[in-house]
Amino acid sequence: MTNQQLQDLINTWFGNLEFTEEATEFLTVTVPKDKLHELAEKLKHDSKTQFDYLFCETGMDWGEALGVIYHLRSTTLSHEMVVKVETNDRTTANLDTVCDIWRTAELHEREIHDLFGIRFNNHPNMEVLILPPNWDGYPLRKDYIDEINMIIR
């Protein structure tokens, strides 16, 4: 499926979402956070897309907004795409989990929670993964200052 065909198909599901191709060959769609889980379900289970593999999930701090970037691949249809989602709520940032759709998301989401403070709704285990349990703050946020450990942004 070409990027244009993929974009057209997704638009039949959700109307006009924001699409870009950025500096890669991958189609990128930005989805509202309340549509993330629904889009993920369709991308995995629709016979035309079959995105059965989440090969990368990355937390992001864009300054005003926090978010996540998902890199998806269909191992049967041999196409890839990127899904972005963001929230402007830096105090109680939360997004829906996709670990019930792609099992690989389970550890990625715990890491993102540790380092960016984004909580994933309905995640089965949001316990600390990387940082010590008493760590204060989220070290990959742009506004994080840690003079003791010399993390300066």
C-alpha positions as a printed Julia matrix, in Angstrom:
153×3 Matrix{Float64}:
   0.0    0.0    0.0
   1.38   3.41  -0.91
   1.5    6.25   1.59
  -1.31   7.99  -0.28
  -3.5    4.87  -0.22
  -2.82   4.45   3.48
  -3.67   8.1    4.14
  -6.9    7.8    2.14
  -7.92   4.66   4.04
  -7.27   6.24   7.45
  -9.25   9.31   6.4
 -12.26   7.08   5.68
 -12.06   5.88   9.29
 -11.53   9.22  11.06
 -12.02  12.12   8.69
  -9.16  14.49   8.11
  -6.25  13.88  10.43
  -2.9   15.63  10.15
  -0.52  13.72   7.84
   3.11  14.43   6.98
   5.96  12.55   5.36
   8.61  14.59   7.16
  12.18  13.73   6.17
  11.57   9.99   5.85
   9.75   7.69   3.5
   7.2    6.88   6.23
   3.75   8.36   6.31
   3.21  10.05   9.67
  -0.2   10.72  11.17
  -0.9   12.83  14.25
  -3.95  11.54  16.08
  -5.92  13.16  18.92
  -5.25  11.33  22.17
  -8.9   10.24  22.52
  -8.66   8.43  19.15
  -5.26   6.75  19.7
  -6.49   3.36  20.88
  -9.22   3.15  18.25
  -6.77   4.0   15.46
  -4.21   1.51  16.78
  -6.85  -1.26  16.83
  -7.85  -0.53  13.24
  -4.25  -0.32  12.02
  -3.47  -3.71  13.48
  -6.64  -5.61  12.65
  -7.82  -4.18   9.32
  -7.0   -6.58   6.47
  -5.67  -3.7    4.34
  -3.15  -2.48   6.92
  -2.21  -5.39   9.24
   0.3   -3.42  11.31
   1.23  -6.37  13.48
   4.53  -5.06  14.83
   5.22  -2.01  16.98
   9.0   -1.81  16.57
   9.64   1.48  18.35
   7.76   3.64  20.83
   9.43   6.86  21.91
   8.47   9.53  24.43
   8.88  13.16  23.37
   8.94  16.58  24.95
   8.08  19.23  22.37
   8.24  22.07  24.91
   4.55  22.89  25.32
   3.39  19.31  24.75
   4.48  15.83  25.76
   3.8   12.92  23.49
   4.66   9.56  22.04
   5.78   8.44  18.59
   4.91   4.92  17.45
   6.71   3.2   14.55
   4.59   0.44  13.04
   5.34  -2.29  10.51
   3.22  -4.84   8.72
   5.33  -7.97   8.48
   2.85  -9.52   6.04
   2.19  -6.53   3.76
   5.67  -4.96   4.08
   4.72  -1.38   4.79
   5.51   0.97   7.67
   4.11   4.15   9.16
   4.46   6.46  12.14
   1.72   7.55  14.55
   2.15  10.59  16.81
   0.02  11.6   19.77
   0.46  14.43  22.24
  -0.98  16.02  25.34
  -0.6   19.6   26.56
  -1.16  18.53  30.16
   2.35  18.44  31.58
   1.15  18.06  35.18
  -0.91  14.88  34.82
   0.07  13.71  31.34
  -1.72  10.54  30.32
  -2.45   8.59  27.16
  -4.17   5.28  26.52
  -1.96   2.2   26.51
  -1.5    0.19  23.35
   0.14  -2.78  25.1
  -3.12  -4.7   24.76
  -2.7   -4.33  20.98
   1.08  -4.7   20.65
   2.78  -6.5   23.54
   6.07  -4.73  22.77
   4.52  -1.52  24.13
   4.43  -2.78  27.7
   8.07  -2.06  28.58
   8.32   0.97  26.27
   5.44   2.62  28.13
   7.01   1.95  31.52
  10.26   3.52  30.31
   8.39   6.55  28.92
   6.58   6.93  32.22
   9.88   6.89  34.14
  11.68   9.36  31.91
   8.87  11.7   30.75
   6.12  11.25  33.35
   3.45  10.18  30.87
   1.05   7.75  32.5
  -0.63   5.12  30.31
  -4.29   4.46  31.09
  -5.14   0.75  31.51
  -1.49  -0.34  31.5
  -1.19  -3.54  33.59
   1.97  -2.47  35.46
   3.03   1.19  35.63
   5.72   0.52  38.24
   9.14   2.15  37.92
  11.34   0.35  35.39
  14.65   2.24  35.12
  15.01   4.93  37.77
  15.41   4.35  41.5
  11.98   4.3   43.22
  12.66   7.57  45.07
  13.79   9.54  41.98
  12.3   13.02  41.81
  11.25  14.34  38.4
  11.45  13.16  34.82
  14.99  13.4   33.45
  14.19  13.55  29.71
  11.83  16.5   29.98
  13.25  19.74  28.61
  12.47  21.59  31.84
  14.24  19.04  34.07
  17.2   20.36  36.06
  19.45  18.08  38.06
  22.54  19.85  39.3
  23.7   16.82  41.31
  23.89  14.47  38.32
  24.78  17.22  35.82
  21.77  16.78  33.56
  21.34  20.25  32.15
  18.91  21.26  29.41
